[in-house]
């Protein structure tokens, strides 16, 4: 497994655990859940952008 793949897996695992934890604590329709899910989406997109960027 490549280092980039390991980083992607770790980030994904952390974000999924965060989402599930917040879902269980505050519920699906809570504004907090919506902010956390938006943060997780942004963090995943930034991670993909940074890891998949080609060096010039």
Secondary structure in CASP SS format (residue, H / E / C, confidence):
PFRMAT SS
TARGET T0000
AUTHOR 0000-0000-0000
METHOD secondary structure of the structure
MODEL  1
X C 1.00
X C 1.00
X H 1.00
X H 1.00
X H 1.00
X H 1.00
X H 1.00
X H 1.00
X H 1.00
X H 1.00
X H 1.00
X H 1.00
X H 1.00
X H 1.00
X H 1.00
X H 1.00
X H 1.00
X H 1.00
X H 1.00
X H 1.00
X H 1.00
X H 1.00
X H 1.00
X H 1.00
X H 1.00
X H 1.00
X C 1.00
X C 1.00
X C 1.00
X C 1.00
X H 1.00
X H 1.00
X H 1.00
X H 1.00
X H 1.00
X H 1.00
X H 1.00
X H 1.00
X H 1.00
X H 1.00
X H 1.00
X H 1.00
X H 1.00
X H 1.00
X H 1.00
X H 1.00
X H 1.00
X H 1.00
X H 1.00
X H 1.00
X H 1.00
X C 1.00
X C 1.00
X C 1.00
X C 1.00
X C 1.00
END
